[in-house]
Amino acid sequence: MDFEQITQMFSQLGESFGPKIQKFMDTSAANGKVSDAKKDLEQNYANLGKSTYEKYQKKPLKGLEDQFEAIRASLASVEDASRQLQVVKGVRTCPECGQEAPKDAAFCPACGEKLPEESADAPEKKSDNIVTTAYGQVKGVEENGYVAFKGIPFAKAPVGELRFKPPVDPESWEGVKVCDTYGPIEPRPLNSIGGVVGGASDTPCSEDCLYLNVYTPAVDGKKRPVLFNIHGGAFQTGDHSLNSDPAGTTAMDCILVTASYRLGVLGFLQLDRYLGEEYIQSGNSGMLDIIKALEWVHNNIEGFGGDPEKVTVAGQSAGAKMASALLCTHKAKGLFSAVMMDSGATSAIRDLHTAQEIAERFAKAYGLTKKNAKKKLLEAPWEDLMESQGVLFEGPSLQNLGPVFDGINFDGNDALEIIRSGKANYVTILGGYNRDEYASLMAYYPMKSVEDLVGFFGRNTPYIMSVLEKYHIEGDMKRLVAIVSRYFYGFPCIDMFDAFAQADKGNDMYLYRFDWDCGGNGAGHTLCSGIATGCTAVMDPNVTTYEGYDGVYRQTAAMWNAFIKTQNPNVPELPVWPVFDKETRQAMFINEVSTVSEIEHTDPNISTQTLRL
């Protein structure tokens, strides 16, 4: 564009606006000033997000909305100025390298990439927080500096003939669905541990529970990292709010997705013996719900400002066990690029015989026969089924429910062999366990004697008891904490990492053990992710007051957040964290002063499935 053309454009734009553009054009530093101003504002916004996350992660964000919105408005004004300047200059920004290219160019002169087709006359449309999904339009609501889309259906209500079956697509809708209210939470028995792990207790329970929530910094064309959180709760309880932090995640310019999945006997009871072969997948209903939600994310998240190729699945406890199952099922292939897990591994996937035997226990308590199965299982209110579920959790028991090697969803019946043989999903993995897992679970799953170990290990119990005798730790309870923590949580996690290393598929893995002795009570269940995210479900409520907490929090939150954003946990707060490999087997040992060293070798004589009947 020559000087005469620019002058002509000034005349067309009018005398009042022309001098402003002339000022931009006359100085060679105009581009730099706009760029510097934008960088300053983006940095201020990032700093505000970081400080908000660190200071207010457990507190309401009320009062900070104006600060967020002021910075958003400033960024918008700078972006408008940038666009006006580019119009005058006849250029546009290359989406690949960020450099300017002629507006009518087919390829970027800087990087050579093909430029997307663009209509010069298309008006710039500001977001009204409406997104078009595969099933209809949804409208979000602005909250605490982010846009929340609550209660988006990702499957039909699993009722009637759909109860105990894989989820199916939701019905499409006309018009715009205003998503400002959470969907119902999953059914659970009144006497479940739900009162302990909390959640949205004021939200009603219903079988019509297959909804998800999306929290995004903005509805725009940007492709942000996506965190998909699977809540914990022993496969019995919990809900979409557990272990999730919308404000902290969106402050990092990432998207958070949370979803409900069928729990208890509705989600994980193996009923093919009673309902026939068409219900062979009934023991995996809850896992299939999560896969359905991940499919929804893959197909729709781009409209919310997310990147479907950069989805990290996160889970703690039952959520971690579910995430590890996703690593082993072919149905989840391509739906996520990374996994982060705390206190859970592939050892929770049950063989078909074990799952069917557990169903027999339920059948006896529920008065179930093959003759009355359809009426009692498909037509009865969900409350009736939940009332009989308690028989599965009498005494110490943690893995009576969970995913199943049903012959359909897994290519085999041994998770470690699936991984070693090249049939798993080889993505980036951050995972680990807490040194004293059982220390904080004793209150919920107490053992009266060592014989109670059968509830945790089933047919593996005699061997576990023989090992227990060799543990020279003073006090029976301390020995029980050590043996359950190691054999139920620690060793399965290490075995899973070793199996991936042996597969040698080139996927990066980062293993940790959390060792901080929380107030003298040990490094208990889900403590690492709990501190990182502010979810204190089964932790000492005084955790933030103990000596050393601040330093441990800074390290844990930093590595957790870095992995969400970059899928790499290396941060200045920790030593250099090497990728786990089969030769050196290096892991991060997180404590007040964290260190890196080789992880211990596991017991080759123990089953890869902790509970086996």
C-alpha positions in Angstrom: 0.0 0.0 0.0 1.5 3.3 -1.1 1.2 6.8 0.6 -1.5 8.0 -1.8 -3.7 5.0 -0.9 -3.2 5.6 2.8 -4.1 9.3 2.4 -7.2 8.3 0.5 -8.2 5.9 3.3 -7.7 8.7 5.9 -10.1 10.9 3.9 -12.7 8.1 3.8 -12.4 7.5 7.5 -13.1 11.2 8.3 -11.3 14.1 9.7 -11.9 13.2 13.4 -10.5 9.7 13.1 -7.9 10.3 10.5 -5.3 12.0 12.7 -5.4 9.2 15.2 -4.5 6.7 12.6 -2.0 9.1 11.1 -0.3 9.1 14.4 0.0 5.4 14.4 1.3 5.3 10.9 3.9 8.2 11.3 5.8 6.5 14.0 7.8 3.3 13.4 7.3 2.5 17.1 3.5 2.2 16.9 3.5 -1.5 16.6 6.0 -1.9 19.4 3.9 0.4 21.7 0.8 -1.6 21.1 2.6 -4.9 21.6 4.3 -3.7 24.8 1.0 -2.4 26.2 -0.7 -5.7 25.5 2.1 -7.7 27.1 2.0 -5.5 30.2 -1.7 -6.0 30.5 -1.5 -9.7 29.9 1.2 -9.9 32.6 -0.9 -8.0 35.0 -3.8 -10.3 34.3 -1.6 -13.3 34.8 -0.3 -11.9 38.1 -3.8 -11.2 39.3 -4.8 -14.8 38.4 -1.8 -16.2 40.2 -2.3 -14.1 43.3 -6.0 -14.9 43.3 -5.4 -18.6 43.1 -2.8 -18.6 45.9 -4.6 -16.3 48.3 -8.2 -17.1 47.6 -8.3 -20.7 46.5 -10.4 -21.6 49.6 -12.3 -18.3 49.8 -15.1 -16.7 47.7 -13.8 -14.5 45.0 -16.5 -11.9 45.6 -15.1 -8.4 45.2 -12.4 -9.3 42.7 -14.8 -9.3 39.7 -14.2 -5.6 38.9 -10.4 -6.1 38.8 -10.7 -9.0 36.4 -13.2 -7.1 34.2 -11.1 -3.9 34.2 -8.1 -5.8 32.9 -10.3 -7.6 30.3 -11.6 -4.3 29.1 -8.1 -2.8 28.8 -7.0 -5.9 26.8 -10.0 -5.5 24.6 -9.2 -1.9 23.8 -5.6 -2.6 23.0 -6.8 -5.5 20.7 -9.2 -3.1 19.0 -6.4 -0.6 18.3 -4.2 -3.5 16.9 -7.0 -4.5 14.6 -7.6 -0.9 13.4 -3.9 -0.5 12.7 -3.8 -3.8 10.7 -6.8 -2.7 8.6 -5.0 0.5 7.7 -1.8 -1.3 6.9 -3.6 -4.1 5.0 -2.1 -6.9 7.0 -3.3 -9.6 9.4 -1.7 -11.9 12.0 -0.5 -15.4 11.1 -2.1 -17.9 13.5 0.9 -20.1 13.4 3.9 -17.8 14.1 2.1 -14.6 15.2 3.9 -12.4 12.5 2.1 -10.0 10.2 1.3 -11.0 6.7 -0.4 -9.2 3.8 -4.2 -9.5 4.1 -4.6 -11.1 0.7 -1.6 -13.4 0.9 -2.2 -17.2 0.7 0.9 -18.1 2.6 2.7 -16.4 5.5 6.0 -14.9 4.4 7.6 -15.4 7.8 6.9 -19.2 8.4 5.5 -20.3 5.1 2.3 -21.8 6.6 -0.9 -21.5 4.6 -3.1 -18.7 5.9 -6.8 -19.4 6.6 -9.3 -17.8 4.2 -10.7 -14.6 5.7 -13.4 -12.2 4.5 -12.1 -8.7 4.7 -15.7 -7.4 5.0 -16.7 -9.7 7.8 -17.7 -7.6 10.9 -16.0 -8.3 14.2 -18.5 -10.0 16.4 -18.1 -9.9 20.1 -19.0 -13.0 22.2 -22.4 -13.1 23.9 -21.3 -16.3 25.7 -23.4 -18.4 23.3 -21.8 -21.5 21.9 -23.2 -23.9 19.3 -22.7 -27.5 20.2 -23.5 -30.7 18.3 -26.9 -30.8 20.0 -27.9 -27.2 20.2 -26.9 -23.7 21.4 -25.9 -23.1 25.1 -25.5 -19.8 26.9 -23.1 -19.4 29.8 -23.1 -17.0 32.8 -20.2 -14.8 33.9 -18.8 -15.6 37.4 -15.7 -14.4 39.2 -13.8 -13.6 36.0 -14.7 -16.6 34.0 -17.7 -17.9 32.0 -19.5 -20.9 33.4 -21.7 -23.3 31.4 -23.6 -25.4 34.0 -25.6 -28.5 33.4 -25.0 -29.3 29.7 -26.5 -32.7 28.9 -24.0 -35.1 27.3 -26.2 -38.2 27.3 -29.8 -39.2 27.8 -31.1 -40.0 31.3 -30.0 -43.6 31.9 -33.4 -44.8 33.1 -35.8 -47.7 32.2 -34.2 -49.9 29.5 -31.1 -47.6 29.5 -30.4 -48.3 33.2 -27.1 -50.4 33.4 -26.5 -49.8 29.7 -23.8 -47.6 27.9 -24.9 -44.0 27.6 -26.5 -42.7 24.4 -26.5 -39.3 22.8 -28.8 -36.6 24.3 -31.7 -35.2 22.4 -31.1 -32.1 20.4 -32.9 -28.9 21.3 -34.2 -25.8 19.6 -33.2 -22.3 20.6 -30.7 -21.4 23.2 -30.3 -23.4 26.4 -29.3 -21.1 29.3 -26.8 -23.1 31.3 -26.8 -21.3 34.6 -27.8 -24.2 36.9 -26.0 -27.4 37.8 -27.7 -30.7 36.8 -28.7 -33.2 39.5 -25.9 -35.1 41.2 -25.6 -38.9 41.0 -27.8 -41.1 43.2 -26.0 -42.4 46.3 -27.2 -44.1 49.5 -28.1 -41.8 52.4 -25.6 -43.6 54.6 -22.7 -43.3 52.1 -19.5 -41.4 52.9 -21.0 -38.5 51.0 -21.4 -36.6 54.2 -17.6 -36.8 54.7 -16.3 -36.0 51.2 -18.9 -33.3 50.7 -19.8 -31.7 47.4 -22.9 -29.8 46.3 -25.1 -31.2 49.1 -27.9 -28.8 48.3 -28.2 -30.2 44.7 -30.9 -32.9 44.4 -30.0 -36.5 43.4 -31.5 -38.0 40.2 -30.8 -40.7 37.7 -31.1 -38.0 35.2 -27.5 -36.9 36.1 -25.4 -37.1 33.0 -24.5 -33.5 32.7 -21.2 -31.7 32.5 -19.9 -28.2 33.3 -17.5 -26.0 31.3 -15.6 -23.1 32.9 -13.7 -20.9 30.4 -11.8 -17.6 30.6 -13.6 -16.4 27.5 -15.7 -17.7 24.6 -13.4 -16.9 21.7 -11.3 -18.5 19.0 -8.4 -19.2 21.2 -7.3 -22.8 21.8 -6.6 -23.2 25.5 -5.4 -26.3 27.4 -8.4 -28.3 28.9 -8.5 -29.9 32.3 -11.1 -32.7 32.6 -11.6 -33.6 36.2 -13.0 -36.9 37.4 -14.2 -36.7 41.0 -13.4 -39.2 43.6 -15.6 -40.8 46.3 -14.9 -44.5 46.4 -17.1 -45.1 43.4 -20.0 -44.4 45.8 -20.3 -40.7 46.3 -18.8 -37.3 45.5 -20.0 -35.0 42.7 -18.8 -32.6 40.0 -17.6 -30.0 42.5 -15.2 -32.3 44.3 -11.5 -31.6 43.8 -12.2 -28.9 41.1 -11.2 -25.3 41.2 -12.8 -23.2 38.4 -11.3 -19.9 39.5 -7.8 -21.3 39.8 -7.9 -23.2 36.5 -9.4 -20.3 34.4 -7.0 -17.8 36.0 -4.2 -19.8 34.3 -6.0 -19.3 30.9 -7.1 -22.9 30.9 -10.5 -24.5 30.6 -12.0 -26.7 33.3 -14.6 -29.4 32.5 -16.3 -31.5 35.3 -18.8 -34.2 34.7 -21.1 -36.6 36.6 -21.0 -40.3 36.1 -23.2 -43.2 37.5 -22.0 -44.3 41.0 -22.5 -47.4 43.1 -24.5 -50.3 41.8 -26.0 -48.1 39.1 -22.5 -47.5 37.7 -20.4 -50.6 38.4 -22.6 -53.7 39.2 -21.9 -56.6 36.8 -25.4 -57.9 36.0 -25.1 -60.1 32.9 -25.9 -63.2 35.0 -29.3 -61.7 35.7 -30.2 -59.5 32.8 -28.4 -61.4 30.0 -25.6 -60.8 27.6 -26.8 -57.4 26.4 -25.9 -56.1 29.8 -22.3 -57.4 29.8 -21.1 -53.8 30.0 -23.2 -53.0 33.1 -20.1 -53.1 35.4 -18.5 -50.3 33.3 -21.5 -48.0 33.1 -19.8 -45.3 35.1 -16.6 -45.5 33.1 -18.5 -45.4 29.8 -20.3 -42.2 31.1 -16.8 -40.5 31.5 -15.8 -41.7 28.0 -19.1 -40.2 26.6 -18.3 -36.9 28.3 -14.8 -36.9 26.9 -16.2 -37.5 23.4 -18.4 -34.5 23.9 -15.4 -32.5 24.9 -13.4 -33.7 21.9 -16.3 -32.7 19.5 -17.4 -29.4 21.2 -14.7 -27.8 23.4 -13.2 -25.7 20.6 -16.3 -23.5 20.6 -15.7 -22.7 24.2 -12.1 -21.5 23.5 -10.4 -24.9 24.2 -8.0 -27.2 22.3 -9.5 -30.7 21.8 -5.9 -31.9 21.1 -4.7 -30.8 24.5 -7.0 -32.4 27.1 -5.6 -33.5 30.5 -7.7 -36.0 32.5 -7.2 -35.6 36.2 -8.5 -37.7 39.1 -7.9 -38.4 42.8 -8.8 -41.7 44.6 -11.6 -43.3 42.6 -11.1 -40.5 40.0 -7.5 -41.6 39.6 -8.5 -45.3 39.3 -11.0 -44.3 36.6 -8.3 -42.3 34.8 -6.0 -45.3 34.9 -8.7 -47.4 33.4 -9.0 -44.9 30.6 -5.4 -45.5 29.8 -6.2 -49.2 29.2 -9.4 -49.1 27.2 -9.4 -48.7 23.5 -12.7 -46.8 23.6 -10.9 -43.8 25.1 -8.1 -43.6 22.4 -7.5 -40.1 21.1 -9.8 -38.4 23.6 -7.0 -37.0 25.8 -3.3 -36.2 25.6 -2.3 -36.4 29.3 -3.4 -37.9 32.6 -2.6 -36.8 36.2 -3.5 -39.2 39.0 -3.2 -39.1 42.8 -3.9 -42.2 45.0 -5.2 -44.6 42.4 -3.9 -47.0 39.7 -4.9 -49.8 37.3 -5.1 -52.4 40.1 -8.7 -51.3 40.8 -10.0 -52.8 37.5 -11.7 -56.1 38.5 -11.7 -59.4 36.6 -15.2 -60.6 35.5 -15.4 -63.4 38.0 -14.7 -61.0 40.9 -17.3 -58.5 39.6 -19.9 -61.2 39.2 -19.3 -62.6 42.7 -19.8 -59.1 44.2 -23.0 -58.9 42.2 -24.1 -62.1 43.9 -23.6 -60.5 47.3 -25.9 -57.6 46.2 -28.4 -60.1 44.7 -28.8 -61.9 48.0 -29.3 -58.7 50.0 -31.8 -57.3 47.4 -33.8 -60.5 47.0 -32.8 -60.7 43.3 -33.5 -63.8 41.1 -33.3 -64.3 37.4 -37.1 -64.4 37.4 -37.7 -61.1 39.0 -34.5 -59.4 37.7 -36.1 -57.2 35.1 -38.7 -55.8 37.4 -36.4 -55.3 40.4 -33.5 -53.9 38.4 -35.1 -51.9 35.6 -38.4 -50.8 37.0 -37.7 -50.2 40.7 -36.9 -46.7 42.1 -33.2 -46.1 42.3 -33.6 -45.6 46.1 -34.5 -49.3 46.4 -31.3 -50.4 44.8 -29.2 -48.0 46.9 -30.8 -49.3 50.1 -29.3 -52.7 49.5 -25.9 -51.4 48.3 -24.6 -51.2 51.9 -23.9 -54.9 52.0 -21.1 -54.4 49.6 -19.3 -52.1 52.0 -19.7 -53.8 55.3 -16.3 -53.7 57.0 -13.1 -52.4 55.3 -13.6 -52.4 51.6 -12.6 -50.0 48.9 -12.7 -51.7 45.5 -15.8 -53.8 45.5 -17.0 -51.5 42.8 -15.1 -50.0 39.8 -14.3 -50.8 36.2 -14.5 -54.4 35.0 -12.5 -56.6 32.4 -15.8 -57.4 30.7 -14.4 -58.7 27.4 -15.8 -55.6 25.5 -14.0 -52.5 26.8 -10.6 -54.0 27.4 -8.4 -56.1 25.2 -7.5 -58.6 27.9 -8.0 -59.1 31.7 -4.7 -57.8 33.1 -4.0 -54.1 33.0 -0.3 -54.3 33.2 -0.1 -56.8 30.3 -2.4 -54.5 28.3 0.1 -51.7 28.9 3.2 -53.8 28.2 1.8 -55.3 25.0 1.2 -52.0 23.2 -2.6 -51.9 23.5 -2.9 -49.0 26.0 -3.2 -45.2 25.4 0.4 -43.9 25.6 0.0 -40.3 26.7 1.9 -38.0 29.0 1.4 -39.1 32.6 1.8 -37.4 36.0 1.0 -39.8 38.8 1.8 -40.8 42.3 0.8 -41.8 45.7 1.1 -40.6 49.3 3.5 -42.5 51.6 0.9 -43.2 54.3 -2.3 -43.5 52.4 -4.2 -45.6 54.9 -3.4 -43.2 57.8 -6.3 -40.9 56.9 -8.6 -43.7 55.8 -8.7 -45.6 59.0 -11.5 -43.4 60.4 -13.8 -44.4 57.4 -12.5 -48.0 56.9 -11.4 -49.2 60.4 -9.9 -52.7 60.9 -10.6 -54.6 64.1 -7.9 -57.2 63.4 -5.5 -58.2 60.6 -8.2 -60.6 59.4 -10.1 -57.6 58.1 -7.5 -57.3 55.4 -9.6 -59.7 53.4 -11.9 -56.7 52.6 -9.1 -55.0 50.8 -7.3 -57.9 49.2 -9.7 -60.9 48.9 -7.8 -64.1 47.8 -4.6 -62.1 48.1 -5.0 -61.8 51.9 -3.0 -64.8 53.0 0.1 -63.6 51.2 -0.4 -60.0 52.5 -0.6 -61.4 56.1 2.6 -63.3 55.6 4.3 -60.1 54.4 2.8 -58.2 57.4 4.6 -60.5 59.8 7.9 -59.4 58.3 7.3 -55.7 58.8 9.2 -54.9 62.0 7.3 -51.8 62.9 6.3 -51.1 66.5 2.5 -51.2 66.9 -0.1 -53.2 65.0 -1.9 -50.2 63.6 1.4 -48.7 62.2 2.1 -52.0 60.5 -1.4 -52.0 59.0 -0.9 -48.5 57.8 2.4 -49.4 56.2 1.2 -52.6 54.5 -2.1 -51.2 53.2 -0.5 -48.0 52.0 2.2 -49.9 50.2 0.4 -52.8 48.7 -3.0 -51.2 48.0 -1.7 -47.9 46.7 2.1 -47.5 46.4 3.1 -50.8 44.6 0.2 -50.7 42.1 1.2 -47.2 41.1 4.9 -48.1 40.7 3.9 -51.3 38.8 1.8 -49.2 36.3 4.8 -46.9 35.7 7.1 -49.8 35.2 4.7 -51.4 32.7 4.6 -48.2 30.6 8.4 -47.9 30.7 8.7 -51.5 29.6 6.3 -50.8 26.7 8.8 -48.2 25.6 6.3 -46.2 23.5 8.0 -42.9 24.0 5.3 -41.2 26.2 6.7 -39.0 29.0 5.9 -40.0 32.5 6.5 -38.3 35.8 6.2 -40.3 39.1 6.1 -38.9 42.6 5.7 -40.0 46.2 4.3 -37.4 48.6 6.1 -37.7 52.0 5.2 -34.7 54.0 4.2 -35.8 57.5 1.0 -33.7 58.0 1.0 -32.6 61.6 2.6 -35.8 62.7 -0.3 -37.8 61.2 1.6 -39.1 58.1 1.2 -38.4 54.4 -2.4 -39.6 54.0 -4.8 -40.4 51.2 -5.0 -37.8 48.4 -2.9 -35.4 50.4 -0.8 -34.3 47.4 -3.7 -33.3 45.1 -5.7 -32.1 48.1 -3.1 -29.5 49.0 -2.5 -28.6 45.3 -6.2 -27.9 44.6 -7.6 -26.9 48.0 -9.8 -30.0 48.3 -9.5 -31.2 51.9 -12.2 -33.9 51.7 -10.4 -36.6 53.7 -7.6 -34.5 55.1 -7.0 -33.0 58.5 -8.9 -29.7 58.4 -6.0 -28.0 60.2 -3.6 -29.0 57.4 -2.8 -25.3 56.5 -1.7 -24.6 60.1 1.0 -27.2 60.3 4.7 -26.3 60.2 6.1 -26.7 56.7 2.7 -26.4 54.9 3.5 -23.2 53.0 6.6 -24.6 51.4 4.9 -27.9 50.5 1.9 -26.0 49.1 4.1 -23.8 46.9 5.9 -26.8 45.4 2.8 -29.0 45.0 0.5 -26.3 43.5 3.3 -25.1 41.2 3.9 -28.6 39.7 0.1 -29.4 39.5 -0.7 -26.1 37.7 2.3 -26.4 35.4 1.2 -29.8 34.3 -2.4 -28.6 33.6 -1.0 -25.8 31.4 2.0 -27.4 29.7 1.8 -31.1 30.5 5.2 -30.9 32.2 5.6 -30.6 36.0 9.0 -29.1 36.0 9.0 -25.8 37.9 11.6 -23.6 39.7 10.1 -24.6 43.0 11.2 -28.2 42.6 14.5 -30.0 41.6 14.8 -31.0 38.0 12.2 -33.7 37.5 13.4 -36.4 35.0 11.1 -38.5 32.8 10.6 -42.0 34.3 12.4 -44.7 32.4 13.0 -48.4 33.0 16.8 -48.0 33.6 17.0 -45.2 36.3 13.3 -45.3 37.5 13.6 -41.8 39.0 10.8 -40.2 41.0 10.2 -37.0 42.8 9.9 -37.3 46.6 7.8 -34.3 47.7 8.5 -32.9 51.1 9.5 -29.6 52.7 12.7 -30.2 50.8 11.9 -32.3 47.8 14.4 -34.7 46.2 14.8 -37.0 43.2 15.9 -40.6 43.5 15.1 -44.1 42.3 11.7 -45.5 43.4 11.7 -48.8 45.3 11.0 -52.1 43.5 7.7 -53.8 44.1 6.8 -57.3 45.2 6.8 -59.7 42.2 4.7 -62.2 44.2 1.6 -60.0 44.6 -1.3 -59.9 42.1 -1.7 -57.0 39.7 -5.3 -56.8 40.9 -5.4 -55.9 44.6 -8.9 -57.3 45.3 -9.5 -60.7 43.8 -12.3 -63.0 44.7 
